[in-house]
Amino acid sequence: MKDKMTKSNTPLNKDQILGLVALGLAIFLIGNDFTAFSVAIPAMEKEFNSNITTAQWVINGYTLLFGVLII
């Protein structure tokens, strides 16, 4: 009997490659946004008269929401 988990050597089609590129770009954007926010924390604290804890909660909330919506 043939095993159901046989390897397939078929190349990816154009739609699959485009999907992988889009997902890779999305992951890069999430990482880039999070890094930019981390650098901007002191300026955000000063502008909004808040503390580091509040700024981190806002950044974490943004990152989670963006990550969920991009999927």
PyMOL Python script that loads the backbone (N, CA, C, O; Angstrom):
from pymol import cmd

cmd.read_pdbstr("""\
ATOM      1  N   MET A   1       0.830  -1.193   0.000  1.00  0.00           N
ATOM      2  CA  MET A   1       0.000   0.000   0.000  1.00  0.00           C
ATOM      3  C   MET A   1       0.867   1.246   0.000  1.00  0.00           C
ATOM      4  O   MET A   1       1.935   1.284   0.610  1.00  0.00           O
ATOM      5  N   LYS A   2       0.392   2.244  -0.684  1.00  0.00           N
ATOM      6  CA  LYS A   2       1.106   3.518  -0.701  1.00  0.00           C
ATOM      7  C   LYS A   2       0.802   4.303   0.560  1.00  0.00           C
ATOM      8  O   LYS A   2      -0.322   4.316   1.061  1.00  0.00           O
ATOM      9  N   ASP A   3       1.826   4.946   1.048  1.00  0.00           N
ATOM     10  CA  ASP A   3       1.663   5.786   2.236  1.00  0.00           C
ATOM     11  C   ASP A   3       0.954   7.083   1.846  1.00  0.00           C
ATOM     12  O   ASP A   3       1.247   7.662   0.800  1.00  0.00           O
ATOM     13  N   LYS A   4       0.029   7.535   2.682  1.00  0.00           N
ATOM     14  CA  LYS A   4      -0.723   8.759   2.388  1.00  0.00           C
ATOM     15  C   LYS A   4       0.121  10.013   2.546  1.00  0.00           C
ATOM     16  O   LYS A   4      -0.258  11.078   2.059  1.00  0.00           O
ATOM     17  N   MET A   5       1.254   9.903   3.216  1.00  0.00           N
ATOM     18  CA  MET A   5       2.111  11.063   3.471  1.00  0.00           C
ATOM     19  C   MET A   5       3.318  11.078   2.533  1.00  0.00           C
ATOM     20  O   MET A   5       4.430  11.377   2.967  1.00  0.00           O
ATOM     21  N   THR A   6       3.114  10.763   1.270  1.00  0.00           N
ATOM     22  CA  THR A   6       4.225  10.755   0.320  1.00  0.00           C
ATOM     23  C   THR A   6       4.609  12.181  -0.024  1.00  0.00           C
ATOM     24  O   THR A   6       3.789  13.099   0.007  1.00  0.00           O
ATOM     25  N   LYS A   7       5.875  12.333  -0.351  1.00  0.00           N
ATOM     26  CA  LYS A   7       6.375  13.659  -0.717  1.00  0.00           C
ATOM     27  C   LYS A   7       5.934  14.011  -2.128  1.00  0.00           C
ATOM     28  O   LYS A   7       5.878  13.163  -3.018  1.00  0.00           O
ATOM     29  N   SER A   8       5.628  15.273  -2.299  1.00  0.00           N
ATOM     30  CA  SER A   8       5.229  15.773  -3.606  1.00  0.00           C
ATOM     31  C   SER A   8       6.292  16.768  -4.079  1.00  0.00           C
ATOM     32  O   SER A   8       6.632  17.711  -3.365  1.00  0.00           O
ATOM     33  N   ASN A   9       6.797  16.553  -5.256  1.00  0.00           N
ATOM     34  CA  ASN A   9       7.822  17.443  -5.800  1.00  0.00           C
ATOM     35  C   ASN A   9       7.250  18.410  -6.823  1.00  0.00           C
ATOM     36  O   ASN A   9       7.981  18.903  -7.683  1.00  0.00           O
ATOM     37  N   THR A  10       5.971  18.683  -6.744  1.00  0.00           N
ATOM     38  CA  THR A  10       5.378  19.618  -7.687  1.00  0.00           C
ATOM     39  C   THR A  10       5.755  21.043  -7.302  1.00  0.00           C
ATOM     40  O   THR A  10       5.728  21.394  -6.122  1.00  0.00           O
ATOM     41  N   PRO A  11       6.101  21.856  -8.276  1.00  0.00           N
ATOM     42  CA  PRO A  11       6.477  23.248  -7.967  1.00  0.00           C
ATOM     43  C   PRO A  11       5.262  24.063  -7.542  1.00  0.00           C
ATOM     44  O   PRO A  11       4.120  23.724  -7.853  1.00  0.00           O
ATOM     45  N   LEU A  12       5.537  25.131  -6.835  1.00  0.00           N
ATOM     46  CA  LEU A  12       4.466  26.032  -6.405  1.00  0.00           C
ATOM     47  C   LEU A  12       3.929  26.794  -7.608  1.00  0.00           C
ATOM     48  O   LEU A  12       4.681  27.157  -8.513  1.00  0.00           O
ATOM     49  N   ASN A  13       2.626  27.033  -7.609  1.00  0.00           N
ATOM     50  CA  ASN A  13       2.064  27.817  -8.698  1.00  0.00           C
ATOM     51  C   ASN A  13       2.180  29.318  -8.365  1.00  0.00           C
ATOM     52  O   ASN A  13       2.622  29.692  -7.278  1.00  0.00           O
ATOM     53  N   LYS A  14       1.787  30.135  -9.291  1.00  0.00           N
ATOM     54  CA  LYS A  14       1.937  31.583  -9.152  1.00  0.00           C
ATOM     55  C   LYS A  14       1.178  32.136  -7.945  1.00  0.00           C
ATOM     56  O   LYS A  14       1.693  33.000  -7.236  1.00  0.00           O
ATOM     57  N   ASP A  15      -0.035  31.648  -7.707  1.00  0.00           N
ATOM     58  CA  ASP A  15      -0.836  32.123  -6.575  1.00  0.00           C
ATOM     59  C   ASP A  15      -0.198  31.759  -5.237  1.00  0.00           C
ATOM     60  O   ASP A  15      -0.218  32.558  -4.301  1.00  0.00           O
ATOM     61  N   GLN A  16       0.364  30.563  -5.145  1.00  0.00           N
ATOM     62  CA  GLN A  16       1.013  30.144  -3.910  1.00  0.00           C
ATOM     63  C   GLN A  16       2.260  30.985  -3.625  1.00  0.00           C
ATOM     64  O   GLN A  16       2.501  31.378  -2.484  1.00  0.00           O
ATOM     65  N   ILE A  17       3.032  31.252  -4.645  1.00  0.00           N
ATOM     66  CA  ILE A  17       4.230  32.089  -4.478  1.00  0.00           C
ATOM     67  C   ILE A  17       3.833  33.495  -4.064  1.00  0.00           C
ATOM     68  O   ILE A  17       4.457  34.082  -3.179  1.00  0.00           O
ATOM     69  N   LEU A  18       2.806  34.039  -4.692  1.00  0.00           N
ATOM     70  CA  LEU A  18       2.323  35.378  -4.338  1.00  0.00           C
ATOM     71  C   LEU A  18       1.822  35.411  -2.892  1.00  0.00           C
ATOM     72  O   LEU A  18       2.059  36.385  -2.178  1.00  0.00           O
ATOM     73  N   GLY A  19       1.135  34.357  -2.460  1.00  0.00           N
ATOM     74  CA  GLY A  19       0.660  34.266  -1.080  1.00  0.00           C
ATOM     75  C   GLY A  19       1.816  34.216  -0.087  1.00  0.00           C
ATOM     76  O   GLY A  19       1.766  34.870   0.955  1.00  0.00           O
ATOM     77  N   LEU A  20       2.850  33.449  -0.399  1.00  0.00           N
ATOM     78  CA  LEU A  20       4.023  33.381   0.483  1.00  0.00           C
ATOM     79  C   LEU A  20       4.741  34.716   0.565  1.00  0.00           C
ATOM     80  O   LEU A  20       5.190  35.115   1.640  1.00  0.00           O
ATOM     81  N   VAL A  21       4.854  35.407  -0.557  1.00  0.00           N
ATOM     82  CA  VAL A  21       5.491  36.727  -0.559  1.00  0.00           C
ATOM     83  C   VAL A  21       4.668  37.714   0.271  1.00  0.00           C
ATOM     84  O   VAL A  21       5.231  38.505   1.028  1.00  0.00           O
ATOM     85  N   ALA A  22       3.348  37.673   0.134  1.00  0.00           N
ATOM     86  CA  ALA A  22       2.480  38.573   0.900  1.00  0.00           C
ATOM     87  C   ALA A  22       2.594  38.306   2.396  1.00  0.00           C
ATOM     88  O   ALA A  22       2.664  39.247   3.186  1.00  0.00           O
ATOM     89  N   LEU A  23       2.614  37.032   2.798  1.00  0.00           N
ATOM     90  CA  LEU A  23       2.757  36.696   4.215  1.00  0.00           C
ATOM     91  C   LEU A  23       4.125  37.121   4.752  1.00  0.00           C
ATOM     92  O   LEU A  23       4.225  37.626   5.871  1.00  0.00           O
ATOM     93  N   GLY A  24       5.159  36.918   3.967  1.00  0.00           N
ATOM     94  CA  GLY A  24       6.495  37.351   4.388  1.00  0.00           C
ATOM     95  C   GLY A  24       6.567  38.857   4.566  1.00  0.00           C
ATOM     96  O   GLY A  24       7.156  39.344   5.532  1.00  0.00           O
ATOM     97  N   LEU A  25       5.973  39.593   3.645  1.00  0.00           N
ATOM     98  CA  LEU A  25       5.944  41.049   3.752  1.00  0.00           C
ATOM     99  C   LEU A  25       5.137  41.503   4.966  1.00  0.00           C
ATOM    100  O   LEU A  25       5.511  42.464   5.639  1.00  0.00           O
ATOM    101  N   ALA A  26       4.041  40.820   5.244  1.00  0.00           N
ATOM    102  CA  ALA A  26       3.215  41.161   6.404  1.00  0.00           C
ATOM    103  C   ALA A  26       3.989  40.950   7.703  1.00  0.00           C
ATOM    104  O   ALA A  26       3.921  41.785   8.604  1.00  0.00           O
ATOM    105  N   ILE A  27       4.715  39.854   7.806  1.00  0.00           N
ATOM    106  CA  ILE A  27       5.509  39.593   9.004  1.00  0.00           C
ATOM    107  C   ILE A  27       6.598  40.645   9.159  1.00  0.00           C
ATOM    108  O   ILE A  27       6.865  41.106  10.268  1.00  0.00           O
ATOM    109  N   PHE A  28       7.225  41.025   8.054  1.00  0.00           N
ATOM    110  CA  PHE A  28       8.236  42.082   8.099  1.00  0.00           C
ATOM    111  C   PHE A  28       7.631  43.402   8.568  1.00  0.00           C
ATOM    112  O   PHE A  28       8.243  44.105   9.373  1.00  0.00           O
ATOM    113  N   LEU A  29       6.448  43.748   8.082  1.00  0.00           N
ATOM    114  CA  LEU A  29       5.799  44.997   8.484  1.00  0.00           C
ATOM    115  C   LEU A  29       5.446  45.018   9.964  1.00  0.00           C
ATOM    116  O   LEU A  29       5.595  46.048  10.622  1.00  0.00           O
ATOM    117  N   ILE A  30       4.980  43.893  10.493  1.00  0.00           N
ATOM    118  CA  ILE A  30       4.655  43.826  11.918  1.00  0.00           C
ATOM    119  C   ILE A  30       5.908  44.050  12.747  1.00  0.00           C
ATOM    120  O   ILE A  30       5.891  44.822  13.706  1.00  0.00           O
ATOM    121  N   GLY A  31       6.995  43.379  12.383  1.00  0.00           N
ATOM    122  CA  GLY A  31       8.256  43.564  13.091  1.00  0.00           C
ATOM    123  C   GLY A  31       8.779  44.979  12.983  1.00  0.00           C
ATOM    124  O   GLY A  31       9.295  45.529  13.956  1.00  0.00           O
ATOM    125  N   ASN A  32       8.652  45.570  11.817  1.00  0.00           N
ATOM    126  CA  ASN A  32       9.125  46.936  11.597  1.00  0.00           C
ATOM    127  C   ASN A  32       8.303  47.933  12.413  1.00  0.00           C
ATOM    128  O   ASN A  32       8.868  48.845  13.018  1.00  0.00           O
ATOM    129  N   ASP A  33       7.005  47.777  12.439  1.00  0.00           N
ATOM    130  CA  ASP A  33       6.157  48.664  13.240  1.00  0.00           C
ATOM    131  C   ASP A  33       6.502  48.575  14.718  1.00  0.00           C
ATOM    132  O   ASP A  33       6.617  49.591  15.403  1.00  0.00           O
ATOM    133  N   PHE A  34       6.666  47.349  15.201  1.00  0.00           N
ATOM    134  CA  PHE A  34       6.964  47.159  16.613  1.00  0.00           C
ATOM    135  C   PHE A  34       8.309  47.794  16.974  1.00  0.00           C
ATOM    136  O   PHE A  34       8.443  48.399  18.037  1.00  0.00           O
ATOM    137  N   THR A  35       9.303  47.659  16.095  1.00  0.00           N
ATOM    138  CA  THR A  35      10.614  48.262  16.333  1.00  0.00           C
ATOM    139  C   THR A  35      10.527  49.782  16.334  1.00  0.00           C
ATOM    140  O   THR A  35      11.146  50.437  17.173  1.00  0.00           O
ATOM    141  N   ALA A  36       9.768  50.348  15.407  1.00  0.00           N
ATOM    142  CA  ALA A  36       9.629  51.805  15.347  1.00  0.00           C
ATOM    143  C   ALA A  36       8.939  52.334  16.600  1.00  0.00           C
ATOM    144  O   ALA A  36       9.313  53.385  17.120  1.00  0.00           O
ATOM    145  N   PHE A  37       7.943  51.618  17.080  1.00  0.00           N
ATOM    146  CA  PHE A  37       7.266  52.043  18.307  1.00  0.00           C
ATOM    147  C   PHE A  37       8.202  51.990  19.504  1.00  0.00           C
ATOM    148  O   PHE A  37       8.160  52.873  20.360  1.00  0.00           O
ATOM    149  N   SER A  38       9.043  50.970  19.573  1.00  0.00           N
ATOM    150  CA  SER A  38       9.959  50.846  20.703  1.00  0.00           C
ATOM    151  C   SER A  38      10.912  52.028  20.778  1.00  0.00           C
ATOM    152  O   SER A  38      11.250  52.480  21.872  1.00  0.00           O
ATOM    153  N   VAL A  39      11.340  52.524  19.651  1.00  0.00           N
ATOM    154  CA  VAL A  39      12.231  53.681  19.606  1.00  0.00           C
ATOM    155  C   VAL A  39      11.480  54.957  19.985  1.00  0.00           C
ATOM    156  O   VAL A  39      12.070  55.877  20.551  1.00  0.00           O
ATOM    157  N   ALA A  40      10.196  55.016  19.681  1.00  0.00           N
ATOM    158  CA  ALA A  40       9.399  56.229  19.896  1.00  0.00           C
ATOM    159  C   ALA A  40       8.762  56.313  21.286  1.00  0.00           C
ATOM    160  O   ALA A  40       8.064  57.284  21.578  1.00  0.00           O
ATOM    161  N   ILE A  41       8.987  55.319  22.144  1.00  0.00           N
ATOM    162  CA  ILE A  41       8.333  55.314  23.463  1.00  0.00           C
ATOM    163  C   ILE A  41       8.610  56.586  24.265  1.00  0.00           C
ATOM    164  O   ILE A  41       7.661  57.173  24.784  1.00  0.00           O
ATOM    165  N   PRO A  42       9.861  57.045  24.396  1.00  0.00           N
ATOM    166  CA  PRO A  42      10.084  58.260  25.195  1.00  0.00           C
ATOM    167  C   PRO A  42       9.334  59.487  24.663  1.00  0.00           C
ATOM    168  O   PRO A  42       8.802  60.273  25.446  1.00  0.00           O
ATOM    169  N   ALA A  43       9.290  59.648  23.363  1.00  0.00           N
ATOM    170  CA  ALA A  43       8.580  60.790  22.779  1.00  0.00           C
ATOM    171  C   ALA A  43       7.072  60.660  23.010  1.00  0.00           C
ATOM    172  O   ALA A  43       6.399  61.660  23.257  1.00  0.00           O
ATOM    173  N   MET A  44       6.543  59.448  22.931  1.00  0.00           N
ATOM    174  CA  MET A  44       5.108  59.239  23.164  1.00  0.00           C
ATOM    175  C   MET A  44       4.752  59.502  24.624  1.00  0.00           C
ATOM    176  O   MET A  44       3.703  60.073  24.920  1.00  0.00           O
ATOM    177  N   GLU A  45       5.615  59.091  25.518  1.00  0.00           N
ATOM    178  CA  GLU A  45       5.367  59.354  26.942  1.00  0.00           C
ATOM    179  C   GLU A  45       5.297  60.848  27.212  1.00  0.00           C
ATOM    180  O   GLU A  45       4.421  61.323  27.935  1.00  0.00           O
ATOM    181  N   LYS A  46       6.226  61.574  26.626  1.00  0.00           N
ATOM    182  CA  LYS A  46       6.274  63.027  26.835  1.00  0.00           C
ATOM    183  C   LYS A  46       5.060  63.715  26.206  1.00  0.00           C
ATOM    184  O   LYS A  46       4.442  64.584  26.823  1.00  0.00           O
ATOM    185  N   GLU A  47       4.726  63.324  24.984  1.00  0.00           N
ATOM    186  CA  GLU A  47       3.623  63.956  24.250  1.00  0.00           C
ATOM    187  C   GLU A  47       2.277  63.713  24.923  1.00  0.00           C
ATOM    188  O   GLU A  47       1.459  64.629  25.010  1.00  0.00           O
ATOM    189  N   PHE A  48       2.035  62.496  25.399  1.00  0.00           N
ATOM    190  CA  PHE A  48       0.739  62.135  25.970  1.00  0.00           C
ATOM    191  C   PHE A  48       0.723  62.157  27.496  1.00  0.00           C
ATOM    192  O   PHE A  48      -0.279  61.801  28.117  1.00  0.00           O
ATOM    193  N   ASN A  49       1.833  62.576  28.097  1.00  0.00           N
ATOM    194  CA  ASN A  49       1.951  62.696  29.549  1.00  0.00           C
ATOM    195  C   ASN A  49       1.539  61.384  30.239  1.00  0.00           C
ATOM    196  O   ASN A  49       0.673  61.361  31.114  1.00  0.00           O
ATOM    197  N   SER A  50       2.191  60.300  29.811  1.00  0.00           N
ATOM    198  CA  SER A  50       1.895  58.981  30.362  1.00  0.00           C
ATOM    199  C   SER A  50       3.177  58.338  30.886  1.00  0.00           C
ATOM    200  O   SER A  50       4.244  58.949  30.851  1.00  0.00           O
ATOM    201  N   ASN A  51       3.066  57.109  31.369  1.00  0.00           N
ATOM    202  CA  ASN A  51       4.244  56.405  31.859  1.00  0.00           C
ATOM    203  C   ASN A  51       4.586  55.252  30.926  1.00  0.00           C
ATOM    204  O   ASN A  51       3.868  54.990  29.962  1.00  0.00           O
ATOM    205  N   ILE A  52       5.693  54.561  31.219  1.00  0.00           N
ATOM    206  CA  ILE A  52       6.169  53.486  30.346  1.00  0.00           C
ATOM    207  C   ILE A  52       5.183  52.319  30.286  1.00  0.00           C
ATOM    208  O   ILE A  52       5.037  51.685  29.241  1.00  0.00           O
ATOM    209  N   THR A  53       4.513  52.036  31.387  1.00  0.00           N
ATOM    210  CA  THR A  53       3.567  50.924  31.419  1.00  0.00           C
ATOM    211  C   THR A  53       2.412  51.161  30.453  1.00  0.00           C
ATOM    212  O   THR A  53       2.027  50.258  29.710  1.00  0.00           O
ATOM    213  N   THR A  54       1.866  52.356  30.461  1.00  0.00           N
ATOM    214  CA  THR A  54       0.754  52.684  29.556  1.00  0.00           C
ATOM    215  C   THR A  54       1.205  52.619  28.105  1.00  0.00           C
ATOM    216  O   THR A  54       0.490  52.088  27.254  1.00  0.00           O
ATOM    217  N   ALA A  55       2.387  53.155  27.818  1.00  0.00           N
ATOM    218  CA  ALA A  55       2.897  53.121  26.447  1.00  0.00           C
ATOM    219  C   ALA A  55       3.102  51.686  25.969  1.00  0.00           C
ATOM    220  O   ALA A  55       2.780  51.369  24.824  1.00  0.00           O
ATOM    221  N   GLN A  56       3.631  50.817  26.825  1.00  0.00           N
ATOM    222  CA  GLN A  56       3.828  49.422  26.445  1.00  0.00           C
ATOM    223  C   GLN A  56       2.507  48.707  26.197  1.00  0.00           C
ATOM    224  O   GLN A  56       2.414  47.894  25.278  1.00  0.00           O
ATOM    225  N   TRP A  57       1.483  48.993  26.998  1.00  0.00           N
ATOM    226  CA  TRP A  57       0.169  48.384  26.785  1.00  0.00           C
ATOM    227  C   TRP A  57      -0.412  48.809  25.441  1.00  0.00           C
ATOM    228  O   TRP A  57      -0.996  47.994  24.727  1.00  0.00           O
ATOM    229  N   VAL A  58      -0.253  50.062  25.104  1.00  0.00           N
ATOM    230  CA  VAL A  58      -0.770  50.555  23.814  1.00  0.00           C
ATOM    231  C   VAL A  58      -0.039  49.879  22.664  1.00  0.00           C
ATOM    232  O   VAL A  58      -0.667  49.450  21.696  1.00  0.00           O
ATOM    233  N   ILE A  59       1.280  49.780  22.762  1.00  0.00           N
ATOM    234  CA  ILE A  59       2.068  49.153  21.699  1.00  0.00           C
ATOM    235  C   ILE A  59       1.730  47.664  21.574  1.00  0.00           C
ATOM    236  O   ILE A  59       1.575  47.159  20.462  1.00  0.00           O
ATOM    237  N   ASN A  60       1.617  46.962  22.695  1.00  0.00           N
ATOM    238  CA  ASN A  60       1.274  45.539  22.651  1.00  0.00           C
ATOM    239  C   ASN A  60      -0.126  45.327  22.086  1.00  0.00           C
ATOM    240  O   ASN A  60      -0.348  44.390  21.319  1.00  0.00           O
ATOM    241  N   GLY A  61      -1.064  46.181  22.454  1.00  0.00           N
ATOM    242  CA  GLY A  61      -2.420  46.085  21.907  1.00  0.00           C
ATOM    243  C   GLY A  61      -2.441  46.314  20.409  1.00  0.00           C
ATOM    244  O   GLY A  61      -3.118  45.596  19.674  1.00  0.00           O
ATOM    245  N   TYR A  62      -1.703  47.311  19.957  1.00  0.00           N
ATOM    246  CA  TYR A  62      -1.615  47.592  18.518  1.00  0.00           C
ATOM    247  C   TYR A  62      -1.019  46.401  17.777  1.00  0.00           C
ATOM    248  O   TYR A  62      -1.531  45.995  16.734  1.00  0.00           O
ATOM    249  N   THR A  63       0.062  45.842  18.316  1.00  0.00           N
ATOM    250  CA  THR A  63       0.730  44.725  17.667  1.00  0.00           C
ATOM    251  C   THR A  63      -0.187  43.507  17.587  1.00  0.00           C
ATOM    252  O   THR A  63      -0.256  42.851  16.548  1.00  0.00           O
ATOM    253  N   LEU A  64      -0.887  43.202  18.671  1.00  0.00           N
ATOM    254  CA  LEU A  64      -1.814  42.064  18.648  1.00  0.00           C
ATOM    255  C   LEU A  64      -2.957  42.282  17.659  1.00  0.00           C
ATOM    256  O   LEU A  64      -3.295  41.380  16.892  1.00  0.00           O
ATOM    257  N   LEU A  65      -3.541  43.454  17.673  1.00  0.00           N
ATOM    258  CA  LEU A  65      -4.649  43.742  16.762  1.00  0.00           C
ATOM    259  C   LEU A  65      -4.196  43.698  15.305  1.00  0.00           C
ATOM    260  O   LEU A  65      -4.884  43.128  14.458  1.00  0.00           O
ATOM    261  N   PHE A  66      -3.055  44.290  15.014  1.00  0.00           N
ATOM    262  CA  PHE A  66      -2.536  44.301  13.646  1.00  0.00           C
ATOM    263  C   PHE A  66      -2.227  42.883  13.189  1.00  0.00           C
ATOM    264  O   PHE A  66      -2.523  42.506  12.055  1.00  0.00           O
ATOM    265  N   GLY A  67      -1.628  42.100  14.084  1.00  0.00           N
ATOM    266  CA  GLY A  67      -1.306  40.721  13.731  1.00  0.00           C
ATOM    267  C   GLY A  67      -2.541  39.877  13.473  1.00  0.00           C
ATOM    268  O   GLY A  67      -2.541  39.046  12.565  1.00  0.00           O
ATOM    269  N   VAL A  68      -3.577  40.071  14.245  1.00  0.00           N
ATOM    270  CA  VAL A  68      -4.814  39.309  14.065  1.00  0.00           C
ATOM    271  C   VAL A  68      -5.525  39.738  12.788  1.00  0.00           C
ATOM    272  O   VAL A  68      -6.002  38.892  12.031  1.00  0.00           O
ATOM    273  N   LEU A  69      -5.599  41.025  12.544  1.00  0.00           N
ATOM    274  CA  LEU A  69      -6.313  41.513  11.366  1.00  0.00           C
ATOM    275  C   LEU A  69      -5.600  41.206  10.060  1.00  0.00           C
ATOM    276  O   LEU A  69      -6.246  41.064   9.022  1.00  0.00           O
ATOM    277  N   ILE A  70      -4.282  41.102  10.097  1.00  0.00           N
ATOM    278  CA  ILE A  70      -3.550  40.831   8.860  1.00  0.00           C
ATOM    279  C   ILE A  70      -3.749  39.383   8.402  1.00  0.00           C
ATOM    280  O   ILE A  70      -3.605  39.066   7.221  1.00  0.00           O
ATOM    281  N   ILE A  71      -4.081  38.513   9.359  1.00  0.00           N
ATOM    282  CA  ILE A  71      -4.320  37.108   8.994  1.00  0.00           C
ATOM    283  C   ILE A  71      -5.688  37.010   8.341  1.00  0.00           C
ATOM    284  O   ILE A  71      -6.109  35.921   7.950  1.00  0.00           O
TER     285      ILE A  71
END
""", "prot")
cmd.dss("prot")
cmd.show_as("cartoon", "prot")
cmd.util.cbc("prot")
cmd.orient("prot")
